[in-house]
């Protein structure tokens, strides 16, 4: 669930600018060398980037001028459980995507004209496919194709790697790895969100 809305003054970005920003966002957020294509395919389907043009935009200095980098307010909507871990990273991803257009246009951005806000949606307030769910429900839908492959025995783990059993990403064991010990095995996770989902599914304590 990656929902991104980018608002800007009407007439300041072109359709090509929108395409540049959206393509950069999707490429960064839905591709990973150590993730299975089954998960990335679902991630691409569940990622939405939209643009909204607003009229008569004013700041404290008055109406926005028609030249230079336009002010932007970007809103990233995530399950609340994911915000602490993913919020700052996604802010950087949006900033970098908007920066591509700034550089292509030769724009220099002033302080205070790029706001990127992360909005966390509480569990049971997430309306996936119009039905109330929680972060675990979103994760289950996101990884459903991978889980089917895993259950069939068709998915193999590269030697020397740990498999994140939630999303299918491979993890290098080491001091910095996110792990849990369960049934005598050390299980690796790509992120705290996957670890916490696994713990809840198996009623494991994280204390």
C-alpha positions as CSV (number, residue, x, y, z in Angstrom):
1,X,0.0,0.0,0.0
2,X,1.8,3.1,-1.3
3,X,-0.5,5.9,-2.0
4,X,1.1,9.2,-3.0
5,X,-0.7,12.4,-4.0
6,X,1.3,15.4,-5.2
7,X,-0.4,18.8,-5.3
8,X,1.1,21.7,-7.1
9,X,-0.2,25.0,-8.6
10,X,-2.2,24.6,-11.8
11,X,-0.1,24.9,-15.0
12,X,3.3,24.5,-13.4
13,X,4.0,20.8,-14.2
14,X,3.5,19.2,-17.6
15,X,2.2,15.7,-18.3
16,X,5.9,14.8,-19.0
17,X,6.9,16.1,-15.6
18,X,4.2,14.0,-13.9
19,X,5.4,10.9,-15.8
20,X,9.1,11.6,-14.8
21,X,8.1,11.9,-11.1
22,X,5.7,8.9,-11.1
23,X,8.2,6.6,-13.0
24,X,11.0,7.5,-10.6
25,X,8.8,6.8,-7.5
26,X,7.5,3.5,-8.8
27,X,10.9,2.3,-9.9
28,X,12.4,3.0,-6.5
29,X,9.6,1.7,-4.3
30,X,8.7,-1.5,-6.3
31,X,12.0,-2.9,-7.3
32,X,14.7,-4.8,-5.3
33,X,17.3,-7.2,-6.5
34,X,16.8,-9.4,-3.4
35,X,13.0,-9.5,-3.6
36,X,10.9,-12.1,-5.6
37,X,9.2,-10.9,-8.7
38,X,5.9,-12.2,-7.3
39,X,6.0,-9.7,-4.5
40,X,7.2,-6.9,-6.7
41,X,4.4,-7.5,-9.1
42,X,1.8,-7.1,-6.4
43,X,3.7,-4.1,-5.0
44,X,3.5,-2.3,-8.4
45,X,-0.3,-3.0,-8.6
46,X,-0.8,-1.6,-5.1
47,X,1.2,1.5,-5.7
48,X,-0.7,4.6,-6.7
49,X,0.8,8.0,-7.7
50,X,-1.6,10.8,-8.5
51,X,-1.3,14.6,-9.2
52,X,-3.6,17.3,-8.2
53,X,-3.5,20.8,-9.7
54,X,-4.7,23.6,-7.3
55,X,-5.7,27.0,-8.5
56,X,-5.0,30.4,-6.9
57,X,-2.2,29.2,-4.8
58,X,-0.9,31.8,-2.3
59,X,1.9,32.0,0.2
60,X,2.5,34.7,2.8
61,X,4.1,36.6,0.0
62,X,1.0,36.6,-2.1
63,X,0.1,34.6,-5.3
64,X,2.6,32.1,-6.7
65,X,4.6,33.5,-9.6
66,X,4.6,31.6,-12.9
67,X,8.3,30.9,-13.1
68,X,10.7,28.8,-11.1
69,X,10.2,25.7,-9.1
70,X,6.6,25.4,-8.0
71,X,5.6,24.7,-4.4
72,X,4.6,21.1,-3.8
73,X,2.7,19.4,-1.1
74,X,3.1,15.7,-1.3
75,X,1.1,13.3,0.9
76,X,2.2,9.7,1.5
77,X,-0.5,7.4,2.9
78,X,0.6,4.2,4.7
79,X,-0.6,1.9,7.4
80,X,0.2,3.5,10.7
81,X,2.3,0.5,11.7
82,X,4.7,1.2,8.8
83,X,5.2,4.9,9.4
84,X,8.1,4.9,11.8
85,X,10.2,2.5,9.7
86,X,9.3,3.6,6.2
87,X,8.2,7.2,6.5
88,X,11.6,9.0,6.4
89,X,12.8,6.7,3.6
90,X,9.7,7.4,1.5
91,X,10.1,11.2,2.1
92,X,13.5,10.9,0.6
93,X,12.2,8.9,-2.4
94,X,9.6,11.6,-3.2
95,X,12.1,14.4,-2.7
96,X,14.5,12.7,-5.1
97,X,11.8,12.2,-7.7
98,X,10.7,15.8,-7.6
99,X,14.4,16.8,-7.8
100,X,14.7,15.1,-11.2
101,X,12.2,17.6,-12.7
102,X,13.9,20.5,-10.9
103,X,17.3,19.6,-12.4
104,X,15.8,19.0,-15.9
105,X,14.1,22.4,-15.8
106,X,17.1,24.2,-14.2
107,X,15.0,25.1,-11.2
108,X,16.4,26.0,-7.8
109,X,14.0,25.3,-5.0
110,X,13.6,27.8,-2.1
111,X,13.2,26.8,1.5
112,X,9.7,26.0,2.6
113,X,8.2,25.2,-0.8
114,X,8.4,21.4,-0.7
115,X,6.4,19.7,2.0
116,X,6.2,15.9,2.2
117,X,3.8,14.6,4.8
118,X,3.4,11.0,5.9
119,X,-0.1,10.1,7.0
120,X,-0.6,6.8,8.9
121,X,-4.0,5.1,8.7
122,X,-5.0,3.2,11.8
123,X,-5.8,-0.5,11.7
124,X,-9.4,-1.2,10.6
125,X,-9.5,2.2,9.0
126,X,-7.7,1.0,5.9
127,X,-10.3,0.3,3.2
128,X,-8.5,-2.1,0.9
129,X,-10.8,-3.0,-1.9
130,X,-13.4,-1.1,0.0
131,X,-13.3,-3.4,3.1
132,X,-11.8,-2.6,6.5
133,X,-8.4,-4.2,7.1
134,X,-5.2,-3.7,9.0
135,X,-1.5,-3.6,8.2
136,X,-1.3,-7.4,8.4
137,X,-4.1,-7.7,5.9
138,X,-2.3,-5.3,3.5
139,X,0.9,-7.4,3.8
140,X,-1.0,-10.6,3.2
141,X,-2.5,-9.2,0.0
142,X,0.9,-7.8,-1.1
143,X,2.7,-11.1,-0.6
144,X,-0.1,-13.6,-1.7
145,X,1.6,-14.7,-4.9
146,X,4.9,-15.2,-3.2
147,X,3.3,-17.2,-0.4
148,X,1.7,-19.5,-3.0
149,X,5.1,-20.1,-4.5
150,X,6.6,-20.8,-1.1
151,X,3.9,-23.3,-0.2
152,X,4.4,-25.1,-3.5
153,X,8.1,-25.6,-2.9
154,X,8.9,-23.7,-6.1
155,X,10.8,-20.9,-4.4
156,X,14.5,-21.6,-3.6
157,X,16.7,-19.5,-1.3
158,X,20.2,-18.5,-2.5
159,X,23.0,-20.2,-0.5
160,X,24.2,-18.2,2.5
161,X,21.0,-16.1,2.7
162,X,18.1,-16.0,5.1
163,X,14.6,-15.9,3.6
164,X,12.1,-13.4,4.9
165,X,9.1,-15.7,5.1
166,X,6.6,-12.8,4.8
167,X,7.7,-11.0,1.6
168,X,10.3,-13.3,0.2
169,X,13.3,-10.9,0.3
170,X,16.6,-12.5,1.0
171,X,18.7,-11.2,4.0
172,X,22.4,-11.5,4.7
173,X,22.9,-12.9,8.2
174,X,25.0,-10.7,10.5
175,X,24.9,-8.4,13.4
176,X,22.8,-5.8,11.6
177,X,20.2,-8.3,10.4
178,X,16.7,-8.2,11.7
179,X,16.0,-11.7,13.0
180,X,13.8,-13.9,15.2
181,X,14.5,-17.3,16.6
182,X,11.5,-19.7,16.1
183,X,11.3,-23.5,16.4
184,X,15.1,-23.7,16.7
185,X,15.7,-21.7,13.5
186,X,17.0,-18.2,13.0
187,X,14.7,-16.3,10.6
188,X,15.7,-13.2,8.8
189,X,13.5,-10.2,7.8
190,X,14.0,-7.3,5.4
191,X,12.2,-4.9,7.7
192,X,10.8,-4.5,11.2
193,X,7.3,-4.6,9.7
194,X,7.8,-8.1,8.3
195,X,9.2,-9.3,11.6
196,X,6.3,-7.9,13.5
197,X,3.8,-9.4,11.1
198,X,5.5,-12.8,11.5
199,X,5.5,-12.5,15.3
200,X,1.8,-11.7,15.4
201,X,1.0,-14.6,13.0
202,X,2.9,-17.1,15.3
203,X,2.0,-15.4,18.6
204,X,5.6,-14.7,19.4
205,X,6.8,-12.2,22.0
206,X,9.1,-9.4,20.8
207,X,10.1,-8.3,24.3
